[in-house]
Amino acid sequence: YDAYLADPERVFFPELAEGLGELGPKGVVFGVRVGGAQAAVTETLLASDGLVNGLVGHVPVTWIRLPSTGAVRAFDRRLDGQVLVLAFVEEDSPDNESLRDALSGKAVRSDQLTELRVDRAFWYAWKHSHPDSLLLRR
């Protein structure tokens, strides 16, 4: 796989890689499926921002990338009947997942939220499997 990963033009199924725009077929995304809808966030957006709030269908979702490991987690950001706008707590490292609701300032622990499955994939594979997927990118 080293040669495959190193060559941005080489894809296993070239017919699936047509017309994917500037992200290119082998752009890495982190996809979430919930409530019959799908959305993916680009690896570059998560690498630069560390945390992305978005919607997957009608479900408010936050993707978090932990800098120390690169692990990506996603959460349904509804808590106690409220939709949160999550942010990292400035004083803390994002590694310890110290979060706050940017609207109220209240601290939020990741274990208070419903964690969602995250799939890491090349954009061409995710888009082929989930043709109606929204893509969050910069």
C-alpha positions as CSV (number, residue, x, y, z in Angstrom):
1,Y,0.0,0.0,0.0
2,D,2.9,2.4,0.4
3,A,3.2,3.0,-3.4
4,Y,-0.6,3.4,-3.6
5,L,-0.7,5.9,-0.8
6,A,2.3,7.9,-2.2
7,D,0.8,8.3,-5.7
8,P,-2.2,10.8,-5.6
9,E,-3.3,9.8,-9.1
10,R,-3.4,6.0,-8.5
11,V,-6.8,4.7,-7.4
12,F,-8.1,1.2,-7.2
13,F,-11.3,2.1,-9.1
14,P,-10.5,5.0,-11.5
15,E,-14.1,5.2,-12.8
16,L,-15.2,6.2,-9.2
17,A,-12.7,9.0,-9.1
18,E,-14.1,11.1,-11.9
19,G,-15.6,14.6,-11.2
20,L,-14.8,14.9,-7.5
21,G,-13.6,18.5,-7.7
22,E,-10.5,20.0,-6.2
23,L,-10.4,17.7,-3.1
24,G,-9.4,14.9,-5.5
25,P,-10.2,11.3,-5.2
26,K,-7.7,10.5,-2.4
27,G,-8.5,13.4,-0.2
28,V,-9.0,11.9,3.3
29,V,-12.4,12.5,4.9
30,F,-14.0,11.5,8.2
31,G,-17.6,10.5,7.6
32,V,-20.6,10.1,9.9
33,R,-23.9,8.5,9.2
34,V,-26.9,9.3,11.4
35,G,-30.6,9.5,11.0
36,G,-30.5,8.3,7.4
37,A,-28.1,11.2,6.4
38,Q,-24.3,11.4,5.8
39,A,-21.7,14.0,6.0
40,A,-17.9,14.1,6.0
41,V,-15.3,16.5,7.1
42,T,-11.9,16.8,5.3
43,E,-8.8,15.8,7.1
44,T,-7.3,19.2,6.3
45,L,-10.1,21.1,7.9
46,L,-9.8,19.0,11.1
47,A,-6.1,19.3,11.1
48,S,-6.3,23.1,11.0
49,D,-9.3,23.7,13.2
50,G,-9.3,20.6,15.5
51,L,-13.0,20.9,16.0
52,V,-15.9,21.3,13.5
53,N,-19.6,21.8,14.3
54,G,-22.0,20.9,11.5
55,L,-25.2,19.1,10.7
56,V,-25.8,15.6,9.4
57,G,-29.3,15.8,8.1
58,H,-31.1,17.3,11.1
59,V,-28.7,16.1,13.7
60,P,-26.1,18.6,15.1
61,V,-22.7,16.9,15.1
62,T,-19.2,17.9,16.3
63,W,-16.1,16.3,14.9
64,I,-13.0,16.5,17.2
65,R,-9.4,15.7,16.2
66,L,-7.0,15.0,19.1
67,P,-3.6,16.5,18.2
68,S,-1.6,14.1,20.3
69,T,-2.9,11.0,18.5
70,G,-4.7,12.3,15.4
71,A,-7.8,10.3,16.5
72,V,-11.1,11.7,15.3
73,R,-14.3,11.4,17.3
74,A,-17.8,12.7,16.6
75,F,-20.6,13.5,18.9
76,D,-24.3,14.4,18.7
77,R,-24.2,17.9,20.3
78,R,-27.6,17.9,21.8
79,L,-27.7,17.8,25.6
80,D,-30.7,18.1,27.9
81,G,-32.9,19.4,25.1
82,Q,-30.4,22.1,23.9
83,V,-28.3,22.2,20.8
84,L,-24.7,23.1,21.8
85,V,-22.1,25.0,19.8
86,L,-19.0,23.2,21.1
87,A,-15.5,24.7,21.4
88,F,-12.4,23.7,23.2
89,V,-11.8,25.3,26.6
90,E,-8.9,27.7,25.8
91,E,-7.0,27.0,29.0
92,D,-6.9,23.3,28.4
93,S,-5.2,21.2,25.8
94,P,-7.6,19.7,23.2
95,D,-6.0,16.4,24.1
96,N,-8.0,16.1,27.3
97,E,-11.3,16.9,25.4
98,S,-12.2,19.8,27.7
99,L,-15.1,21.3,25.9
100,R,-17.5,24.2,26.5
101,D,-20.7,25.4,24.9
102,A,-19.7,28.6,23.1
103,L,-23.1,30.1,23.6
104,S,-23.5,29.6,27.3
105,G,-19.9,29.1,28.4
106,K,-20.8,26.0,30.3
107,A,-18.3,23.1,30.5
108,V,-19.3,20.0,28.7
109,R,-17.6,16.5,29.1
110,S,-17.5,14.2,26.1
111,D,-19.0,11.4,28.2
112,Q,-22.2,13.6,28.5
113,L,-22.7,13.4,24.8
114,T,-23.7,10.6,22.4
115,E,-20.7,9.4,20.5
116,L,-21.2,8.6,16.8
117,R,-19.2,6.2,14.6
118,V,-16.6,7.9,12.4
119,D,-15.4,6.3,9.2
120,R,-12.0,7.4,7.8
121,A,-12.0,7.0,4.0
122,F,-10.7,8.4,0.8
123,W,-13.1,10.9,-0.7
124,Y,-13.8,8.8,-3.8
125,A,-14.7,5.8,-1.8
126,W,-16.9,7.7,0.7
127,K,-18.7,9.6,-2.1
128,H,-19.3,6.4,-4.0
129,S,-20.8,4.7,-1.0
130,H,-22.7,7.8,0.2
131,P,-23.6,9.8,-3.0
132,D,-25.8,12.2,-1.1
133,S,-23.2,13.0,1.5
134,L,-22.5,16.6,2.5
135,L,-18.8,17.5,2.5
136,L,-17.5,20.1,5.1
137,R,-14.3,21.7,3.9
138,R,-12.5,25.0,3.7
